[in-house]
Amino acid sequence: MLDRITPVILTRNEEENIERTLARLTWAREVVVVDSESTDETATIARRFVNVRLWQRAFDTHAAQWTFAVSQVTTEWMLTLDADYIVPEGFVNEISSLDPPPDVAGYEAAFTYAINGRPLRATLYTPRAVLLRRGAFEIWQDGHTQRVRVHGRVVRLQARLIHDDRKNLRRFIERQRVYMRREAEKLRATPWRSLPLSGRIRKLRVASPFFILPYVLLAKRAILDGSAGLRYAYERFLAEWILSIELFSSRGRRHR
C-alpha cells in the first residue's frame, strides 16, 4: 500500500518543523511540498530530501493552496499533512497493511498534541480525514482554514499522528492574528442559529477566552501535564483573546 501513497505538505516559514516531519517520510517514493514563498530555510531544508518534489507558489487561500498541491499527486492515495505533523512508525505500519475496498474514500486519524516533544493527555485538536483517495474529495475554505468533503466512506485509523509545532510564541501570535481575523469574518457572516455551541460562545466576544482556560486546564486535564499543559492552555487563551479583539474591532468598523 505504501507505494500507492504520496504525502502532501504545505509550508510557510517552517524551518523549526519541516526537517523532523520529512525525516519520518523516507518510506514514500515521493513527497509533494508546496511552499508559500518562505523567507527562512524551509525550502533549503526540503530540497535536502531526495524524495521531495518542491513547488513554490504565492499564498492566496488555504483551500486554493491545497487544491494546487493535491493536483500534483499521481498516486491513487495521498496523505495530507501539516508541516508540524509527525508520522510515527505505528502509523506507517497501519497504513502499509491497508487494503481499501472500493467504497472507502478516506481514512481519518486522531492526534496526539505535543509541546516541544512532550505529549499531552488531551487536546482540542479534532480528528480529521488525512489519507484520501485521489478524485474522491473536494477542498473548501471555512473561515481561517480549509475543510475536506469526502465523497465516500471514511474509516478511522487506530494509530495517531503527532502534532508538535516548535515555533516560538511570537510566531504563534503572528499566525493567530491572521487566522482569527478570518475566523471573525466567518462568525460575523454566519447567522446565530447556524452556529454550533462553540461558535455561539465565540460570537459573544468576551466569554470565549475565559471559558477556554478552565476547560483546557481542568476538563482536558492539561494542568496535569506540567509546563507543557500550561503552555498549551495559555496558547488557547491567547488565540481566543485575539479572536475577541477581532470581533470587537469589526463591530467598531461597522458602526463608523
ZADO-1210 file (C-alpha; in nm, 4 decimals, padded with zeros to 6 digits):
<atoms>
<atom x="00.0000" y="00.0000" z="00.0000" code="MET" pos="1"/>
<atom x="00.2831" y="00.2464" z="00.0772" code="LEU" pos="2"/>
<atom x="00.3835" y="00.2713" z="-00.2891" code="ASP" pos="3"/>
<atom x="00.0270" y="00.3904" z="-00.3623" code="ARG" pos="4"/>
<atom x="00.0505" y="00.6845" z="-00.1170" code="ILE" pos="5"/>
<atom x="00.2049" y="01.0302" z="-00.1695" code="THR" pos="6"/>
<atom x="00.2434" y="01.2525" z="00.1380" code="PRO" pos="7"/>
<atom x="00.1486" y="01.6170" z="00.0684" code="VAL" pos="8"/>
<atom x="00.2627" y="01.9096" z="00.2834" code="ILE" pos="9"/>
<atom x="00.2089" y="02.2866" z="00.2741" code="LEU" pos="10"/>
<atom x="00.4802" y="02.5083" z="00.4199" code="THR" pos="11"/>
<atom x="00.5391" y="02.8708" z="00.5064" code="ARG" pos="12"/>
<atom x="00.8430" y="02.9556" z="00.7232" code="ASN" pos="13"/>
<atom x="00.8543" y="02.6129" z="00.8861" code="GLU" pos="14"/>
<atom x="01.2286" y="02.5734" z="00.9381" code="GLU" pos="15"/>
<atom x="01.1682" y="02.4717" z="01.3009" code="GLU" pos="16"/>
<atom x="00.9464" y="02.1792" z="01.1953" code="ASN" pos="17"/>
<atom x="00.9936" y="02.0612" z="00.8396" code="ILE" pos="18"/>
<atom x="01.3098" y="01.8537" z="00.8826" code="GLU" pos="19"/>
<atom x="01.1563" y="01.6417" z="01.1607" code="ARG" pos="20"/>
<atom x="00.8441" y="01.5888" z="00.9511" code="THR" pos="21"/>
<atom x="01.0239" y="01.4912" z="00.6298" code="LEU" pos="22"/>
<atom x="01.2637" y="01.2630" z="00.8166" code="ALA" pos="23"/>
<atom x="00.9644" y="01.0417" z="00.9039" code="ARG" pos="24"/>
<atom x="00.8573" y="01.0169" z="00.5371" code="LEU" pos="25"/>
<atom x="01.1575" y="00.8426" z="00.3835" code="THR" pos="26"/>
<atom x="00.9319" y="00.5390" z="00.3201" code="TRP" pos="27"/>
<atom x="00.7472" y="00.7366" z="00.0498" code="ALA" pos="28"/>
<atom x="00.8689" y="00.7255" z="-00.3080" code="ARG" pos="29"/>
<atom x="00.7697" y="01.0892" z="-00.3430" code="GLU" pos="30"/>
<atom x="00.6641" y="01.3700" z="-00.1098" code="VAL" pos="31"/>
<atom x="00.4900" y="01.6763" z="-00.2553" code="VAL" pos="32"/>
<atom x="00.5776" y="02.0006" z="-00.0740" code="VAL" pos="33"/>
<atom x="00.4129" y="02.3276" z="-00.1786" code="VAL" pos="34"/>
<atom x="00.5858" y="02.6215" z="-00.0157" code="ASP" pos="35"/>
<atom x="00.4189" y="02.9626" z="00.0162" code="SER" pos="36"/>
<atom x="00.7387" y="03.1539" z="-00.0682" code="GLU" pos="37"/>
<atom x="00.9072" y="03.1068" z="00.2691" code="SER" pos="38"/>
<atom x="01.1659" y="03.3641" z="00.3709" code="THR" pos="39"/>
<atom x="01.3544" y="03.1282" z="00.6039" code="ASP" pos="40"/>
<atom x="01.5380" y="02.7990" z="00.5386" code="GLU" pos="41"/>
<atom x="01.2254" y="02.5883" z="00.4777" code="THR" pos="42"/>
<atom x="01.2813" y="02.5341" z="00.1047" code="ALA" pos="43"/>
<atom x="01.6536" y="02.4684" z="00.1512" code="THR" pos="44"/>
<atom x="01.5819" y="02.2009" z="00.4120" code="ILE" pos="45"/>
<atom x="01.3117" y="02.0373" z="00.1983" code="ALA" pos="46"/>
<atom x="01.5460" y="02.0115" z="-00.1011" code="ARG" pos="47"/>
<atom x="01.7889" y="01.8013" z="00.1037" code="ARG" pos="48"/>
<atom x="01.5466" y="01.5080" z="00.0906" code="PHE" pos="49"/>
<atom x="01.5828" y="01.3120" z="-00.2323" code="VAL" pos="50"/>
<atom x="01.2170" y="01.2024" z="-00.2378" code="ASN" pos="51"/>
<atom x="01.0768" y="01.5585" z="-00.2124" code="VAL" pos="52"/>
<atom x="00.9258" y="01.7447" z="-00.5073" code="ARG" pos="53"/>
<atom x="00.9080" y="02.1122" z="-00.4137" code="LEU" pos="54"/>
<atom x="00.6874" y="02.3818" z="-00.5631" code="TRP" pos="55"/>
<atom x="00.6844" y="02.7438" z="-00.4533" code="GLN" pos="56"/>
<atom x="00.3538" y="02.9225" z="-00.5010" code="ARG" pos="57"/>
<atom x="00.2303" y="03.2574" z="-00.3688" code="ALA" pos="58"/>
<atom x="-00.0307" y="03.2020" z="-00.0981" code="PHE" pos="59"/>
<atom x="-00.3901" y="03.3076" z="-00.1657" code="ASP" pos="60"/>
<atom x="-00.6099" y="03.0805" z="00.0482" code="THR" pos="61"/>
<atom x="-00.5531" y="02.7505" z="00.2252" code="HIS" pos="62"/>
<atom x="-00.8142" y="02.5838" z="00.0054" code="ALA" pos="63"/>
<atom x="-00.6542" y="02.7073" z="-00.3171" code="ALA" pos="64"/>
<atom x="-00.3073" y="02.6112" z="-00.1985" code="GLN" pos="65"/>
<atom x="-00.4192" y="02.2624" z="-00.1030" code="TRP" pos="66"/>
<atom x="-00.6099" y="02.2211" z="-00.4294" code="THR" pos="67"/>
<atom x="-00.2914" y="02.3016" z="-00.6199" code="PHE" pos="68"/>
<atom x="-00.0861" y="02.0675" z="-00.4024" code="ALA" pos="69"/>
<atom x="-00.3101" y="01.7635" z="-00.4415" code="VAL" pos="70"/>
<atom x="-00.3290" y="01.8220" z="-00.8179" code="SER" pos="71"/>
<atom x="00.0412" y="01.7317" z="-00.8318" code="GLN" pos="72"/>
<atom x="-00.0206" y="01.3826" z="-00.6929" code="VAL" pos="73"/>
<atom x="-00.0182" y="01.0918" z="-00.9372" code="THR" pos="74"/>
<atom x="-00.0682" y="00.8003" z="-00.6958" code="THR" pos="75"/>
<atom x="-00.4087" y="00.6614" z="-00.6005" code="GLU" pos="76"/>
<atom x="-00.3852" y="00.7866" z="-00.2425" code="TRP" pos="77"/>
<atom x="-00.2418" y="01.0915" z="-00.0697" code="MET" pos="78"/>
<atom x="-00.1530" y="01.1588" z="00.2939" code="LEU" pos="79"/>
<atom x="-00.2282" y="01.5241" z="00.3704" code="THR" pos="80"/>
<atom x="-00.0037" y="01.6640" z="00.6418" code="LEU" pos="81"/>
<atom x="00.0791" y="01.9941" z="00.8053" code="ASP" pos="82"/>
<atom x="00.4467" y="02.0818" z="00.8360" code="ALA" pos="83"/>
<atom x="00.4344" y="02.0203" z="01.2125" code="ASP" pos="84"/>
<atom x="00.2825" y="01.6710" z="01.1916" code="TYR" pos="85"/>
<atom x="00.4975" y="01.3717" z="01.2834" code="ILE" pos="86"/>
<atom x="00.4133" y="01.0307" z="01.1323" code="VAL" pos="87"/>
<atom x="00.5092" y="00.7632" z="01.3878" code="PRO" pos="88"/>
<atom x="00.6248" y="00.4160" z="01.2932" code="GLU" pos="89"/>
<atom x="00.2998" y="00.2632" z="01.4175" code="GLY" pos="90"/>
<atom x="00.1016" y="00.4849" z="01.1826" code="PHE" pos="91"/>
<atom x="00.3207" y="00.3812" z="00.8869" code="VAL" pos="92"/>
<atom x="00.2770" y="00.0150" z="00.9781" code="ASN" pos="93"/>
<atom x="-00.1007" y="00.0524" z="00.9884" code="GLU" pos="94"/>
<atom x="-00.1394" y="00.2279" z="00.6541" code="ILE" pos="95"/>
<atom x="00.1048" y="-00.0126" z="00.4902" code="SER" pos="96"/>
<atom x="-00.1288" y="-00.3013" z="00.5734" code="SER" pos="97"/>
<atom x="-00.4467" y="-00.1362" z="00.4423" code="LEU" pos="98"/>
<atom x="-00.6432" y="-00.2962" z="00.1594" code="ASP" pos="99"/>
<atom x="-00.9162" y="-00.0354" z="00.0930" code="PRO" pos="100"/>
<atom x="-01.2409" y="-00.1642" z="-00.0581" code="PRO" pos="101"/>
<atom x="-01.3818" y="00.0421" z="-00.3482" code="PRO" pos="102"/>
<atom x="-01.6368" y="00.2262" z="-00.1312" code="ASP" pos="103"/>
<atom x="-01.3722" y="00.3661" z="00.1070" code="VAL" pos="104"/>
<atom x="-01.2699" y="00.7166" z="00.0016" code="ALA" pos="105"/>
<atom x="-01.0685" y="00.8201" z="00.3040" code="GLY" pos="106"/>
<atom x="-00.9178" y="00.7341" z="00.6398" code="TYR" pos="107"/>
<atom x="-00.9472" y="00.9581" z="00.9444" code="GLU" pos="108"/>
<atom x="-00.6817" y="00.9977" z="01.2137" code="ALA" pos="109"/>
<atom x="-00.6843" y="01.1348" z="01.5652" code="ALA" pos="110"/>
<atom x="-00.3912" y="01.3341" z="01.7012" code="PHE" pos="111"/>
<atom x="-00.1582" y="01.3381" z="01.9949" code="THR" pos="112"/>
<atom x="-00.0749" y="01.7021" z="02.0682" code="TYR" pos="113"/>
<atom x="00.2783" y="01.7687" z="02.1884" code="ALA" pos="114"/>
<atom x="00.4516" y="02.0778" z="02.3226" code="ILE" pos="115"/>
<atom x="00.8242" y="02.0717" z="02.2434" code="ASN" pos="116"/>
<atom x="00.8135" y="01.6935" z="02.2249" code="GLY" pos="117"/>
<atom x="00.6047" y="01.6440" z="02.5409" code="ARG" pos="118"/>
<atom x="00.2720" y="01.4688" z="02.4567" code="PRO" pos="119"/>
<atom x="-00.0400" y="01.5999" z="02.6290" code="LEU" pos="120"/>
<atom x="-00.3136" y="01.3858" z="02.7802" code="ARG" pos="121"/>
<atom x="-00.5826" y="01.5519" z="02.5699" code="ALA" pos="122"/>
<atom x="-00.6308" y="01.8315" z="02.3197" code="THR" pos="123"/>
<atom x="-00.8899" y="02.0399" z="02.1404" code="LEU" pos="124"/>
<atom x="-00.7418" y="01.9168" z="01.8116" code="TYR" pos="125"/>
<atom x="-01.0134" y="01.7107" z="01.6443" code="THR" pos="126"/>
<atom x="-00.9707" y="01.4022" z="01.4236" code="PRO" pos="127"/>
<atom x="-00.9723" y="01.4632" z="01.0502" code="ARG" pos="128"/>
<atom x="-00.9541" y="01.2739" z="00.7226" code="ALA" pos="129"/>
<atom x="-00.5856" y="01.2639" z="00.6279" code="VAL" pos="130"/>
<atom x="-00.5482" y="00.9672" z="00.3909" code="LEU" pos="131"/>
<atom x="-00.7594" y="01.0434" z="00.0849" code="LEU" pos="132"/>
<atom x="-00.8339" y="00.8635" z="-00.2406" code="ARG" pos="133"/>
<atom x="-00.7457" y="01.0824" z="-00.5398" code="ARG" pos="134"/>
<atom x="-01.0572" y="01.2267" z="-00.7057" code="GLY" pos="135"/>
<atom x="-01.2865" y="01.1267" z="-00.4166" code="ALA" pos="136"/>
<atom x="-01.2880" y="01.4532" z="-00.2211" code="PHE" pos="137"/>
<atom x="-01.3082" y="01.8301" z="-00.2536" code="GLU" pos="138"/>
<atom x="-01.1460" y="02.1091" z="-00.0558" code="ILE" pos="139"/>
<atom x="-01.3223" y="02.4273" z="00.0524" code="TRP" pos="140"/>
<atom x="-01.2368" y="02.7319" z="00.2611" code="GLN" pos="141"/>
<atom x="-01.4021" y="02.7632" z="00.6018" code="ASP" pos="142"/>
<atom x="-01.3009" y="03.0718" z="00.7973" code="GLY" pos="143"/>
<atom x="-00.9262" y="03.0706" z="00.8529" code="HIS" pos="144"/>
<atom x="-00.8616" y="02.7196" z="00.7241" code="THR" pos="145"/>
<atom x="-00.9577" y="02.4577" z="00.4679" code="GLN" pos="146"/>
<atom x="-01.2014" y="02.1703" z="00.5083" code="ARG" pos="147"/>
<atom x="-01.2246" y="01.8443" z="00.3185" code="VAL" pos="148"/>
<atom x="-01.5521" y="01.6958" z="00.1960" code="ARG" pos="149"/>
<atom x="-01.5009" y="01.3257" z="00.1240" code="VAL" pos="150"/>
<atom x="-01.7265" y="01.1557" z="-00.1310" code="HIS" pos="151"/>
<atom x="-01.7481" y="00.8067" z="00.0119" code="GLY" pos="152"/>
<atom x="-01.6970" y="00.6074" z="00.3273" code="ARG" pos="153"/>
<atom x="-01.4387" y="00.7274" z="00.5795" code="VAL" pos="154"/>
<atom x="-01.2746" y="00.4783" z="00.8167" code="VAL" pos="155"/>
<atom x="-01.0999" y="00.5691" z="01.1448" code="ARG" pos="156"/>
<atom x="-00.7372" y="00.4607" z="01.1768" code="LEU" pos="157"/>
<atom x="-00.6209" y="00.3206" z="01.5101" code="GLN" pos="158"/>
<atom x="-00.2762" y="00.4849" z="01.5104" code="ALA" pos="159"/>
<atom x="-00.2435" y="00.8567" z="01.5812" code="ARG" pos="160"/>
<atom x="-00.0464" y="01.1321" z="01.4195" code="LEU" pos="161"/>
<atom x="00.1545" y="01.3697" z="01.6381" code="ILE" pos="162"/>
<atom x="00.1113" y="01.7466" z="01.6230" code="HIS" pos="163"/>
<atom x="00.4259" y="01.9146" z="01.7547" code="ASP" pos="164"/>
<atom x="00.4791" y="02.2760" z="01.6485" code="ASP" pos="165"/>
<atom x="00.8215" y="02.4002" z="01.7626" code="ARG" pos="166"/>
<atom x="00.7779" y="02.7643" z="01.6528" code="LYS" pos="167"/>
<atom x="00.8118" y="03.0190" z="01.9329" code="ASN" pos="168"/>
<atom x="00.5315" y="03.2141" z="02.0999" code="LEU" pos="169"/>
<atom x="00.5906" y="03.5264" z="01.8913" code="ARG" pos="170"/>
<atom x="00.5357" y="03.3276" z="01.5724" code="ARG" pos="171"/>
<atom x="00.2270" y="03.1667" z="01.7249" code="PHE" pos="172"/>
<atom x="00.0736" y="03.5089" z="01.7981" code="ILE" pos="173"/>
<atom x="00.1562" y="03.6385" z="01.4491" code="GLU" pos="174"/>
<atom x="-00.0147" y="03.3389" z="01.2919" code="ARG" pos="175"/>
<atom x="-00.3191" y="03.3623" z="01.5182" code="GLN" pos="176"/>
<atom x="-00.3710" y="03.7281" z="01.4267" code="ARG" pos="177"/>
<atom x="-00.4098" y="03.6257" z="01.0643" code="VAL" pos="178"/>
<atom x="-00.6197" y="03.3185" z="01.1377" code="TYR" pos="179"/>
<atom x="-00.8549" y="03.4896" z="01.3816" code="MET" pos="180"/>
<atom x="-00.9176" y="03.7821" z="01.1517" code="ARG" pos="181"/>
<atom x="-01.0565" y="03.5340" z="00.9007" code="ARG" pos="182"/>
<atom x="-01.2414" y="03.3439" z="01.1710" code="GLU" pos="183"/>
<atom x="-01.4050" y="03.6689" z="01.2873" code="ALA" pos="184"/>
<atom x="-01.5211" y="03.7335" z="00.9319" code="GLU" pos="185"/>
<atom x="-01.6775" y="03.3880" z="00.9213" code="LYS" pos="186"/>
<atom x="-01.8538" y="03.4342" z="01.2569" code="LEU" pos="187"/>
<atom x="-01.9926" y="03.7724" z="01.1551" code="ARG" pos="188"/>
<atom x="-02.1297" y="03.6274" z="00.8330" code="ALA" pos="189"/>
<atom x="-02.2917" y="03.3214" z="00.9943" code="THR" pos="190"/>
<atom x="-02.6420" y="03.3532" z="01.1473" code="PRO" pos="191"/>
<atom x="-02.6636" y="03.2750" z="01.5187" code="TRP" pos="192"/>
<atom x="-02.8918" y="02.9740" z="01.4650" code="ARG" pos="193"/>
<atom x="-02.6465" y="02.8155" z="01.2229" code="SER" pos="194"/>
<atom x="-02.3533" y="02.8257" z="01.4635" code="LEU" pos="195"/>
<atom x="-02.2558" y="02.5327" z="01.6873" code="PRO" pos="196"/>
<atom x="-02.2347" y="02.5953" z="02.0614" code="LEU" pos="197"/>
<atom x="-01.8625" y="02.6752" z="02.0380" code="SER" pos="198"/>
<atom x="-01.9309" y="02.9318" z="01.7660" code="GLY" pos="199"/>
<atom x="-02.2055" y="03.0977" z="01.9723" code="ARG" pos="200"/>
<atom x="-01.9738" y="03.1266" z="02.2714" code="ILE" pos="201"/>
<atom x="-01.7088" y="03.2803" z="02.0493" code="ARG" pos="202"/>
<atom x="-01.9547" y="03.5265" z="01.8983" code="LYS" pos="203"/>
<atom x="-02.0282" y="03.6639" z="02.2471" code="LEU" pos="204"/>
<atom x="-01.6750" y="03.8120" z="02.2226" code="ARG" pos="205"/>
<atom x="-01.5865" y="03.8263" z="02.5935" code="VAL" pos="206"/>
<atom x="-01.6942" y="03.4781" z="02.7073" code="ALA" pos="207"/>
<atom x="-01.4712" y="03.2545" z="02.4996" code="SER" pos="208"/>
<atom x="-01.1236" y="03.3393" z="02.6405" code="PRO" pos="209"/>
<atom x="-01.2414" y="03.2901" z="02.9996" code="PHE" pos="210"/>
<atom x="-01.4313" y="02.9727" z="02.9120" code="PHE" pos="211"/>
<atom x="-01.1418" y="02.8081" z="02.7294" code="ILE" pos="212"/>
<atom x="-00.8842" y="02.8461" z="03.0061" code="LEU" pos="213"/>
<atom x="-01.0557" y="02.6353" z="03.2771" code="PRO" pos="214"/>
<atom x="-01.1892" y="02.3986" z="03.0099" code="TYR" pos="215"/>
<atom x="-00.8410" y="02.3138" z="02.8843" code="VAL" pos="216"/>
<atom x="-00.6771" y="02.3081" z="03.2267" code="LEU" pos="217"/>
<atom x="-00.9470" y="02.1108" z="03.4096" code="LEU" pos="218"/>
<atom x="-01.1804" y="01.9333" z="03.1664" code="ALA" pos="219"/>
<atom x="-00.8942" y="01.8397" z="02.9325" code="LYS" pos="220"/>
<atom x="-00.6576" y="01.7864" z="03.2307" code="ARG" pos="221"/>
<atom x="-00.3780" y="01.9958" z="03.0844" code="ALA" pos="222"/>
<atom x="-00.2943" y="02.1041" z="03.4375" code="ILE" pos="223"/>
<atom x="-00.1587" y="01.7507" z="03.4925" code="LEU" pos="224"/>
<atom x="00.0886" y="01.7920" z="03.2052" code="ASP" pos="225"/>
<atom x="00.3082" y="02.0420" z="03.3882" code="GLY" pos="226"/>
<atom x="00.4673" y="02.3274" z="03.1967" code="SER" pos="227"/>
<atom x="00.3640" y="02.1760" z="02.8608" code="ALA" pos="228"/>
<atom x="-00.0012" y="02.1753" z="02.9649" code="GLY" pos="229"/>
<atom x="00.0200" y="02.5301" z="03.0978" code="LEU" pos="230"/>
<atom x="00.1800" y="02.6443" z="02.7709" code="ARG" pos="231"/>
<atom x="-00.0990" y="02.4787" z="02.5710" code="TYR" pos="232"/>
<atom x="-00.3724" y="02.6373" z="02.7854" code="ALA" pos="233"/>
<atom x="-00.2055" y="02.9773" z="02.7529" code="TYR" pos="234"/>
<atom x="-00.1866" y="02.9420" z="02.3745" code="GLU" pos="235"/>
<atom x="-00.5565" y="02.8543" z="02.3552" code="ARG" pos="236"/>
<atom x="-00.6407" y="03.1518" z="02.5778" code="PHE" pos="237"/>
<atom x="-00.4338" y="03.3845" z="02.3569" code="LEU" pos="238"/>
<atom x="-00.5990" y="03.2554" z="02.0411" code="ALA" pos="239"/>
<atom x="-00.9487" y="03.3190" z="02.1783" code="GLU" pos="240"/>
<atom x="-00.8442" y="03.6592" z="02.3151" code="TRP" pos="241"/>
<atom x="-00.7166" y="03.7602" z="01.9710" code="ILE" pos="242"/>
<atom x="-01.0452" y="03.6450" z="01.8190" code="LEU" pos="243"/>
<atom x="-01.2411" y="03.8539" z="02.0712" code="SER" pos="244"/>
<atom x="-01.0335" y="04.1613" z="01.9820" code="ILE" pos="245"/>
<atom x="-01.1012" y="04.0991" z="01.6123" code="GLU" pos="246"/>
<atom x="-01.4752" y="04.0686" z="01.6756" code="LEU" pos="247"/>
<atom x="-01.4815" y="04.3923" z="01.8768" code="PHE" pos="248"/>
<atom x="-01.2725" y="04.5701" z="01.6106" code="SER" pos="249"/>
<atom x="-01.5004" y="04.4545" z="01.3301" code="SER" pos="250"/>
<atom x="-01.8046" y="04.5735" z="01.5258" code="ARG" pos="251"/>
<atom x="-01.6483" y="04.9170" z="01.5619" code="GLY" pos="252"/>
<atom x="-01.5677" y="04.9331" z="01.1910" code="ARG" pos="253"/>
<atom x="-01.9279" y="04.8571" z="01.1022" code="ARG" pos="254"/>
<atom x="-02.0581" y="05.1428" z="01.3193" code="HIS" pos="255"/>
<atom x="-01.8190" y="05.4065" z="01.1840" code="ARG" pos="256"/>
</atoms>
